[in-house]
Amino acid sequence: MDIASLDAGIVEPELIEFTQQLVRTHALHEEGRGERAVAAYLLAKIEEWGWRAELFDADGRPNIVVTLTGGGGAGPTLAFEGHLDVVTEGDPDQWTVDPYGGEIRDGKLYGRGSADMKSGVAAMLYGARAVQQAGPFPGRIRLLLLCDEEGMMTGAKAAVAQGFVRDVDGVICCEPEGDEVCPISKGAIRVRVEFTGVMSHGAMPLQGRNTLPAMARVVLGLEALERKLIEEAGTTPALGAPSITPTVAQAGTADQMNVICGTSALYLDVRTVPGVDHEMLLKRIGECVDTAARECEIGCAITVIDDRPWVETGSDTPLVTSVVGAHELVNGVRPVLGGVPGTTDGTILTHFGNVPSVVYGPGDKWIAHKADEYVEVRDLKRYALAYAVAAQLFLHQGAQ
């Protein structure tokens, strides 16, 4: 492999400027705001390079697919995946820079989405371009630029449903993982628990059925269930422990403190590790809720908002070994095999699309969604080159 020719195909100043402009283009995930602007900016670059883009819709939001045929004979298809949206910047007063300024200071490119994951999107495009310019390669490279990863992952779900990964042999999700190669990701379940009692005057509580005591019992019961779950599933070095976390409680209003709360809701963020059966865990959560509601003589209902299973790709598979090998060739050190503490679009592509996935991208593992989010400028070309090398290793290995 001629790494020098791949390196020469990545013009670093252009890549840096391209990434800065991506950061300056707003792409908040709420209601798809800004995703169209980002898609338009990416499509302009795709057109400039002479690539053909396929567009598809997911709940009214844009998605882009580009497939590059290598001209070097039969071989596998490798996909790179990145998402178009970012989370809100939050309180601007917590930032020391303009959240959408794309400012470079002390070797760091700042801005919302700089790490999560506009740098990954830029690096994967420039890495694929470098492979194409280096000459014929076997198989194909597919670029998946998807919407709504920060929400319900409708882009990834639509990509699976519409057949865009049916012929893909492996996918590299270019999310920030701090130089770790992550072939394993936690599962996630989002749950809403609703309680229905009887509203009454605060001075006459026996005339009503207060839902708050049941909510309190559920929270305590879930703490006990979490401890039991950790005992059963254990803790892994890459992912840590499973968790059951109440994140939102809705009940009553402060201006009506003299009213017994007749309805309330509790939201749960559940995270799982390999070996945890989601169906069985949801059954145990349901038993905890039912017991509390029955003891308090109120009604209850549980809604699973989203269910994303844990996923794992073998460390000895061609996809993972290609990424590990690329990192080592580019950086001179063997990377740590880590795990994704959350979920990514790779979760959807692997579980529902049956495509092996690995997560590997520029940016610190813990910087996403924080104020003063940044990516090291030097990471941009470093990862673009690693993606190009990984593609060469994977495609040639698969063509043998």
C-alpha positions in Angstrom: 0.0 0.0 0.0 1.3 3.5 -0.9 0.4 5.5 2.1 2.3 8.5 0.8 0.0 8.8 -2.2 -3.0 8.6 0.1 -1.5 11.3 2.3 -0.8 13.5 -0.6 -4.4 13.3 -1.7 -5.6 15.0 1.5 -5.0 18.7 1.3 -4.9 19.7 5.0 -5.7 23.5 4.7 -8.7 22.7 2.5 -9.9 20.0 5.0 -9.6 22.4 7.9 -11.5 25.1 6.1 -14.2 22.7 5.0 -14.7 21.5 8.6 -14.8 25.1 10.0 -17.6 25.9 7.5 -19.5 22.7 8.5 -19.4 23.9 12.2 -20.6 27.4 11.1 -23.6 25.8 9.3 -26.3 25.2 12.0 -27.8 21.7 12.2 -29.8 21.5 15.4 -31.6 18.2 15.6 -34.9 19.6 16.9 -37.5 19.5 14.1 -34.7 18.9 11.6 -33.6 22.6 11.7 -30.4 23.2 9.9 -29.9 19.7 8.5 -31.0 20.9 5.1 -28.4 23.6 5.2 -25.7 21.1 6.1 -26.9 18.7 3.4 -26.8 21.5 0.8 -23.2 22.4 1.8 -22.1 18.7 1.6 -23.9 18.3 -1.8 -22.0 21.3 -3.2 -18.7 19.5 -2.3 -19.9 16.2 -3.7 -20.9 17.9 -6.9 -17.5 19.7 -7.1 -15.8 16.3 -6.9 -18.0 14.8 -9.6 -19.6 12.3 -7.3 -23.2 11.2 -7.8 -25.5 11.6 -4.7 -28.6 9.7 -3.9 -31.1 11.5 -1.7 -33.7 9.9 0.5 -36.2 11.1 3.0 -36.7 10.2 6.7 -39.8 11.9 8.2 -39.2 14.9 6.1 -35.5 15.2 6.8 -32.6 14.8 4.3 -30.2 12.0 3.9 -27.4 11.6 1.4 -25.7 8.4 0.0 -22.7 8.4 -2.2 -21.3 5.1 -3.7 -17.8 5.1 -5.2 -17.0 2.1 -7.4 -13.3 1.4 -7.4 -12.8 0.0 -10.8 -10.4 -2.5 -9.5 -12.5 -5.6 -9.8 -14.9 -7.4 -7.4 -14.6 -6.8 -3.7 -16.6 -5.9 -0.6 -18.5 -2.7 0.1 -17.2 -0.6 3.0 -19.4 2.2 4.3 -18.5 5.3 6.3 -21.3 6.8 8.3 -21.8 10.3 9.8 -24.8 12.3 11.0 -25.9 15.8 9.9 -27.4 17.0 13.1 -26.0 18.4 16.4 -27.4 19.0 19.8 -28.3 22.5 21.0 -25.5 24.7 22.3 -27.3 25.1 25.6 -26.6 28.3 27.6 -24.3 30.4 25.4 -22.9 32.1 28.6 -21.2 28.8 29.4 -19.1 29.1 26.2 -15.9 31.1 25.9 -16.2 31.1 22.1 -19.0 31.5 19.6 -20.7 28.0 19.5 -21.0 28.3 15.8 -17.9 30.3 15.0 -15.6 27.5 14.0 -12.8 29.4 15.7 -9.3 27.9 15.9 -7.3 28.6 19.1 -4.2 26.8 20.4 -4.5 24.0 17.8 -8.2 23.3 18.6 -11.2 23.9 16.4 -14.1 25.0 18.6 -17.9 24.8 18.1 -21.0 22.8 18.6 -20.6 19.6 16.6 -16.9 20.1 16.0 -16.2 16.7 17.5 -19.8 15.3 17.4 -19.4 14.9 14.5 -18.7 17.3 11.8 -15.0 16.6 12.0 -15.8 12.9 11.4 -18.0 13.7 8.4 -15.3 15.9 6.9 -12.5 13.3 7.5 -14.5 10.5 6.0 -15.3 12.5 2.8 -11.6 13.5 2.4 -10.4 10.0 3.2 -12.7 8.4 0.6 -11.6 11.1 -1.9 -7.9 10.2 -1.3 -8.6 6.5 -2.0 -10.4 7.4 -5.2 -7.5 9.6 -6.4 -4.9 7.0 -5.5 -6.1 4.8 -8.3 -8.3 1.7 -8.8 -9.4 -0.2 -5.8 -11.6 -3.4 -5.5 -15.1 -3.2 -4.4 -16.9 -0.1 -3.4 -17.0 2.7 -0.8 -20.3 4.0 0.4 -20.8 7.3 2.3 -23.9 7.5 4.5 -24.7 11.1 5.7 -27.8 10.7 7.9 -30.2 12.8 9.8 -31.5 12.7 13.4 -28.8 10.7 15.2 -29.2 12.9 18.2 -32.9 12.1 18.3 -34.7 8.9 17.3 -32.1 7.9 14.6 -34.7 8.1 11.9 -32.0 8.5 9.2 -30.3 5.2 10.1 -33.6 3.4 10.4 -34.7 4.7 7.0 -31.4 3.7 5.5 -32.0 0.1 6.6 -35.7 0.1 5.6 -34.9 1.5 2.1 -32.1 -1.0 1.4 -29.1 1.3 1.5 -27.0 -1.1 3.6 -28.3 -4.4 2.2 -25.1 -4.9 0.2 -22.7 -3.3 2.8 -20.1 -5.7 4.3 -18.9 -3.3 7.1 -19.5 0.2 8.3 -17.2 2.6 10.2 -19.1 5.1 12.2 -17.0 8.2 12.5 -18.1 9.3 15.9 -15.5 10.8 18.4 -13.8 8.0 20.5 -10.5 9.5 21.5 -8.3 7.2 19.4 -10.1 4.1 20.7 -11.4 1.6 18.2 -14.8 0.6 19.5 -16.5 -2.6 18.2 -19.0 -2.8 21.1 -21.7 -0.4 22.2 -24.1 -0.3 25.1 -27.8 -0.8 24.5 -30.4 1.8 25.4 -34.1 1.7 26.3 -36.2 4.8 26.7 -39.3 4.3 28.8 -42.2 6.4 29.9 -44.2 5.3 33.0 -47.6 7.0 33.6 -49.5 6.9 36.8 -53.3 7.6 37.1 -54.9 8.3 40.4 -57.6 10.7 41.6 -57.1 14.4 42.1 -58.5 16.0 45.3 -58.0 18.9 47.7 -54.7 18.8 49.7 -56.7 19.2 52.9 -58.6 16.0 52.1 -56.0 13.5 50.8 -58.2 10.5 51.5 -60.7 11.7 49.0 -58.1 11.2 46.2 -55.4 8.8 45.1 -52.0 10.5 45.1 -49.7 9.2 42.4 -46.5 10.6 43.9 -46.0 7.9 46.6 -46.2 5.3 43.8 -43.6 7.2 41.8 -41.3 7.3 44.9 -41.7 3.5 45.4 -40.9 2.9 41.7 -37.7 5.0 41.9 -36.5 3.1 45.0 -37.6 -0.2 43.4 -35.6 0.5 40.3 -32.5 1.3 42.4 -32.7 -2.2 43.8 -33.3 -3.7 40.4 -30.3 -1.8 39.0 -28.1 -3.3 41.8 -29.4 -6.8 41.0 -28.8 -6.2 37.3 -25.2 -5.2 37.9 -24.7 -8.3 40.0 -26.0 -10.5 37.2 -24.5 -8.8 34.1 -21.2 -7.6 35.7 -19.1 -4.7 34.7 -16.9 -4.7 31.6 -13.7 -2.6 31.1 -14.9 -1.3 27.8 -18.5 -0.4 28.8 -18.8 -0.3 32.6 -22.0 -1.4 34.2 -25.7 -1.4 33.1 -27.9 1.3 34.5 -31.5 2.2 35.1 -31.8 6.0 35.5 -34.9 8.1 36.2 -34.2 11.2 34.2 -37.5 13.2 34.1 -40.4 13.4 36.7 -43.6 15.2 35.8 -46.2 15.8 38.5 -48.4 18.7 39.6 -47.6 22.4 39.4 -46.0 24.7 41.9 -48.9 27.2 41.8 -51.3 24.5 42.9 -49.6 23.1 46.0 -52.9 22.4 47.6 -54.0 19.8 45.0 -53.4 16.1 45.3 -51.6 14.9 42.2 -54.0 12.7 40.2 -51.6 12.0 37.3 -47.8 11.9 36.9 -45.1 10.5 34.6 -41.6 9.2 35.1 -39.1 8.8 32.3 -36.3 6.2 32.4 -33.0 6.0 30.5 -31.9 2.4 30.6 -28.4 1.3 29.5 -27.4 -2.3 28.9 -24.3 -4.4 28.3 -23.9 -7.6 26.4 -25.8 -10.4 28.0 -28.7 -8.3 29.2 -32.0 -9.5 27.6 -34.1 -6.4 26.9 -37.4 -8.2 26.9 -36.8 -9.7 30.2 -35.5 -6.5 31.7 -38.6 -4.6 30.6 -40.7 -7.3 32.2 -38.9 -6.8 35.5 -39.3 -3.0 35.2 -43.0 -3.6 34.5 -43.4 -5.8 37.6 -41.8 -3.0 39.8 -44.2 -0.4 38.4 -47.3 -2.7 38.7 -46.4 -3.6 42.3 -46.1 0.1 43.4 -49.3 1.1 41.6 -51.3 -1.8 43.1 -50.1 -1.0 46.6 -51.1 2.7 46.2 -54.4 1.7 44.5 -53.8 3.7 41.3 -53.4 2.9 37.6 -50.3 2.7 35.6 -49.1 2.3 32.0 -45.6 1.7 30.5 -44.6 2.9 27.0 -41.3 1.9 25.4 -40.3 5.0 23.5 -37.2 3.4 21.9 -35.3 0.2 22.2 -31.8 0.0 20.9 -30.0 -3.3 21.7 -26.4 -3.6 22.6 -24.2 -4.6 19.6 -20.8 -6.2 19.3 -18.6 -6.9 16.3 -15.8 -9.4 16.9 -12.4 -7.9 17.4 -10.9 -10.5 14.9 -13.3 -9.6 12.0 -11.9 -8.0 8.9 -13.6 -4.7 9.7 -12.1 -4.3 13.1 -8.6 -5.6 12.2 -8.6 -3.1 9.2 -9.3 -0.1 11.4 -6.8 -1.3 14.1 -4.2 -1.8 11.4 -4.9 1.6 9.8 -4.5 3.4 13.1 -1.3 1.6 13.8 0.2 2.4 10.4 -0.8 6.1 10.6 0.1 6.7 14.2 2.8 4.2 15.0 0.9 2.8 18.0 -1.7 0.1 18.4 -5.0 1.5 19.5 -7.0 0.6 22.5 -10.1 -1.6 21.8 -12.8 0.4 23.7 -16.6 0.6 23.9 -19.2 3.2 23.2 -21.0 4.2 26.4 -24.0 5.4 24.4 -25.5 4.4 21.1 -24.7 5.5 17.6 -26.3 5.0 14.2 -24.1 1.9 14.1 -26.4 0.3 16.6 -29.2 0.6 14.2 -27.2 -0.5 11.2 -25.8 -3.5 13.0 -28.9 -4.7 14.8 -31.6 -4.0 12.2 -29.4 -4.0 9.0 -27.2 -7.0 10.0 -24.0 -5.0 9.1 -20.9 -5.3 11.2 -20.0 -1.9 12.6 -17.1 -0.2 14.5 -17.0 3.3 15.9 -13.8 5.3 15.4 -13.4 9.0 14.9 -11.7 12.3 15.7 -12.4 14.1 18.9 -12.2 13.3 22.6 -14.5 10.5 23.9 -16.1 12.7 26.5 -16.3 16.1 24.9 -19.6 15.6 23.0 -22.5 17.8 24.0 -20.4 20.0 26.4 -19.8 23.7 26.3 -16.6 24.7 24.4 -16.7 21.5 22.4 -13.6 21.1 20.2 -11.6 18.9 18.1 -7.8 18.9 17.7 -7.0 20.4 14.3 -4.3 17.8 13.8 -6.9 15.1 14.1 -8.6 16.1 10.9 -6.0 14.9 8.5 -4.8 12.1 10.8 -8.3 10.5 10.7 -8.9 11.2 7.1 -5.7 9.3 6.3 -6.6 6.5 8.8 -10.0 6.1 7.0 -8.3 5.9 3.6 -5.8 3.3 4.9 -8.6 1.3 6.6 -10.6 1.3 3.3 -7.6 0.0 1.4 -6.9 -2.7 4.0 -10.6 -3.8 4.2 -11.3 -3.8 0.5 -8.1 -5.6 -0.6 -8.5 -8.1 2.2 -12.0 -8.8 1.1 -11.0 -9.1 -2.5 -8.5 -11.8 -1.9 
